[in-house]
Amino acid sequence: MEKIGIFGGTFNPIHKGHIHLIEACCGAFSFDRVLLIPTRVPPHKQAPDLAEDKYRLEMCRLAAEDNPLLTVSDIEIKRPKKSYTYDTLVQLKKEYPNGNFYLIMGSDMFLTFRSWYCWEKMLKITALITAARENSRMKELEAEKKQLELLGGQAFVLDIPVLEISSTEVRERLKKGRDVSGMLDTKVLSYIREHDLYSK
């Protein structure tokens, strides 16, 4: 069986915090590969300043270039309707029939997972992985982990240093012309400047 991490998001833009979490998960779980999946239409949030799909997809590819375990997938970008993680998992099961899936997510997503579309079915398809942005949330995450396990799921809460970076903060800094070099891969930053993204 192949151990496959799955990390989805708007990646608007993808930043060093995302890559740091992926690398920490790779170290903890010895994944054979990690699928990086930018979403087309996020069902959980309004995104008025969402960069075009082609730009976000290319930024993910640039950020993943130096990590041989990372594979960028356009599975959700190509979907013509709202994209739900359950639909993606079902499709990936067909593409990787020998895959054991581990869904990597931020702490906020982990804590609201039981409100997701078809979440009970998802627990049968994939394990869940999260890490706390703040140590004060560890108890809350551990409590949710226990609830998910009581419901038959498999969940992991990593105690790792999390880089305090948000895509919202990156966009705001770019609009104001402030330095973001410590927050973004250099190739991603060059691409943003080349295509004049997030400047308005």
C-alpha positions as CSV (number, residue, x, y, z in Angstrom):
1,M,0.0,0.0,0.0
2,E,1.1,3.5,-0.8
3,K,0.9,6.1,2.0
4,I,-0.5,9.3,0.4
5,G,-0.8,12.6,2.1
6,I,-3.5,15.0,0.7
7,F,-3.3,18.7,1.3
8,G,-5.9,20.9,-0.3
9,G,-6.7,24.6,-0.1
10,T,-7.2,27.8,-2.0
11,F,-3.5,28.5,-1.8
12,N,-4.1,32.2,-2.5
13,P,-1.1,32.3,-2.5
14,I,0.7,29.2,-1.3
15,H,3.3,30.2,1.4
16,K,6.1,28.8,3.5
17,G,3.7,27.9,6.3
18,H,1.9,25.4,3.9
19,I,5.2,23.8,2.8
20,H,6.4,23.7,6.4
21,L,3.3,21.7,7.5
22,I,3.7,19.3,4.6
23,E,7.3,18.7,5.3
24,A,6.6,18.1,9.0
25,C,3.9,15.6,8.1
26,C,6.2,13.8,5.7
27,G,8.8,13.5,8.5
28,A,6.2,12.1,10.9
29,F,4.4,9.7,8.6
30,S,7.0,8.7,5.9
31,F,4.6,9.4,3.0
32,D,5.4,8.0,-0.4
33,R,3.9,11.1,-1.9
34,V,1.8,14.1,-1.0
35,L,-0.9,15.5,-3.4
36,L,-1.1,19.3,-3.3
37,I,-4.6,20.2,-4.5
38,P,-5.7,23.8,-5.1
39,T,-9.5,24.2,-5.0
40,R,-11.5,25.8,-7.7
41,V,-14.6,27.0,-5.8
42,P,-14.2,26.8,-2.0
43,P,-17.5,25.7,-0.4
44,H,-16.5,26.9,3.1
45,K,-15.5,30.5,2.4
46,Q,-16.2,33.5,0.3
47,A,-13.1,34.5,-1.6
48,P,-13.6,37.8,-3.5
49,D,-9.9,38.3,-4.0
50,L,-9.2,34.8,-5.2
51,A,-6.5,34.7,-7.9
52,E,-7.5,32.9,-11.1
53,D,-7.2,29.1,-11.1
54,K,-4.2,29.0,-13.5
55,Y,-2.2,31.3,-11.3
56,R,-2.8,29.4,-8.1
57,L,-2.1,26.1,-9.8
58,E,1.2,27.4,-11.2
59,M,2.2,28.9,-7.9
60,C,1.7,25.5,-6.3
61,R,3.8,23.9,-9.0
62,L,6.6,26.4,-8.4
63,A,6.5,25.9,-4.6
64,A,6.6,22.1,-5.0
65,E,9.5,21.9,-7.5
66,D,12.2,21.3,-4.9
67,N,10.3,18.5,-3.0
68,P,10.3,15.2,-5.0
69,L,7.5,13.9,-2.7
70,L,5.1,16.6,-3.8
71,T,2.7,16.2,-6.7
72,V,0.4,19.1,-7.7
73,S,-3.0,17.9,-8.8
74,D,-5.5,19.9,-10.8
75,I,-8.3,17.4,-10.0
76,E,-10.4,20.2,-8.3
77,I,-9.5,23.0,-10.6
78,K,-10.9,21.0,-13.5
79,R,-14.2,20.3,-11.7
80,P,-16.9,22.6,-13.2
81,K,-18.9,22.9,-10.0
82,K,-18.4,23.5,-6.3
83,S,-15.7,21.2,-5.1
84,Y,-16.2,19.1,-2.0
85,T,-13.3,17.1,-0.4
86,Y,-15.5,14.0,-0.3
87,D,-15.9,14.0,-4.1
88,T,-12.1,14.4,-4.5
89,L,-11.4,11.5,-2.2
90,V,-13.7,9.2,-4.1
91,Q,-12.0,10.2,-7.3
92,L,-8.5,9.7,-5.8
93,K,-9.5,6.2,-4.6
94,K,-10.1,5.3,-8.2
95,E,-6.8,6.8,-9.3
96,Y,-4.8,5.3,-6.5
97,P,-6.6,2.0,-5.6
98,N,-3.6,0.9,-3.4
99,G,-3.4,4.2,-1.6
100,N,-3.8,4.8,2.2
101,F,-5.0,8.4,2.4
102,Y,-4.1,11.0,5.1
103,L,-5.9,14.3,4.8
104,I,-3.7,17.2,6.1
105,M,-5.6,20.2,7.3
106,G,-5.3,23.3,9.5
107,S,-6.6,23.4,13.0
108,D,-9.8,25.4,12.2
109,M,-10.7,22.9,9.5
110,F,-10.1,20.0,11.8
111,L,-12.4,21.5,14.5
112,T,-15.2,22.0,12.0
113,F,-14.7,18.8,10.1
114,R,-18.0,17.3,11.4
115,S,-19.9,20.0,9.6
116,W,-18.4,19.0,6.2
117,Y,-20.3,17.4,3.4
118,C,-20.3,13.6,3.8
119,W,-17.9,13.7,6.7
120,E,-19.0,10.3,8.1
121,K,-18.1,8.7,4.8
122,M,-14.8,10.5,4.6
123,L,-13.8,9.0,7.9
124,K,-13.9,5.6,6.2
125,I,-11.7,6.7,3.3
126,T,-9.0,8.8,5.0
127,A,-7.2,9.5,8.2
128,L,-7.1,13.1,9.4
129,I,-3.9,15.1,10.4
130,T,-3.7,18.5,11.9
131,A,-1.3,20.6,13.9
132,A,-2.0,23.5,16.4
133,R,-1.2,27.0,15.3
134,E,-1.1,27.9,19.0
135,N,-0.2,25.6,21.9
136,S,-3.4,26.8,23.7
137,R,-5.5,24.9,21.2
138,M,-3.8,21.5,21.8
139,K,-6.4,20.4,24.4
140,E,-9.3,21.4,22.1
141,L,-7.7,19.5,19.1
142,E,-7.0,16.4,21.3
143,A,-10.6,16.4,22.5
144,E,-11.9,16.6,18.9
145,K,-9.5,13.8,17.9
146,K,-11.0,11.6,20.6
147,Q,-14.5,12.3,19.4
148,L,-13.5,11.4,15.8
149,E,-11.9,8.2,17.0
150,L,-15.1,7.2,19.0
151,L,-17.0,7.6,15.7
152,G,-14.6,5.1,14.0
153,G,-12.2,7.6,12.4
154,Q,-8.5,7.8,12.6
155,A,-7.0,11.2,13.5
156,F,-3.6,12.6,14.5
157,V,-2.7,15.9,16.2
158,L,0.9,16.8,15.6
159,D,2.8,18.8,18.2
160,I,5.2,20.7,15.9
161,P,6.2,24.3,15.5
162,V,3.8,25.9,13.1
163,L,4.9,28.9,11.0
164,E,2.5,31.8,11.8
165,I,1.8,32.8,8.2
166,S,-1.6,33.3,6.6
167,S,-2.5,33.9,2.9
168,T,-4.6,36.8,4.0
169,E,-1.7,38.5,5.6
170,V,0.5,37.8,2.6
171,R,-2.1,39.5,0.3
172,E,-2.5,42.5,2.5
173,R,1.3,43.0,2.6
174,L,1.5,42.7,-1.2
175,K,-1.2,45.3,-1.6
176,K,0.7,47.7,0.6
177,G,4.0,47.0,-1.1
178,R,5.5,45.5,2.1
179,D,8.2,42.8,2.3
180,V,6.9,39.2,2.1
181,S,10.3,37.5,1.2
182,G,10.3,35.5,4.4
183,M,6.7,34.3,3.8
184,L,6.9,33.0,0.2
185,D,9.2,30.8,-1.9
186,T,11.4,33.1,-4.1
187,K,10.0,31.5,-7.3
188,V,6.4,32.1,-6.1
189,L,7.2,35.7,-5.2
190,S,8.8,36.3,-8.6
191,Y,5.7,34.8,-10.3
192,I,3.4,37.0,-8.3
193,R,5.3,40.1,-9.4
194,E,5.6,39.0,-13.0
195,H,1.8,38.6,-13.2
196,D,1.0,41.6,-11.0
197,L,-1.1,39.5,-8.6
198,Y,-2.6,40.8,-5.3
199,S,-1.4,44.4,-6.0
200,K,-4.9,45.9,-6.1
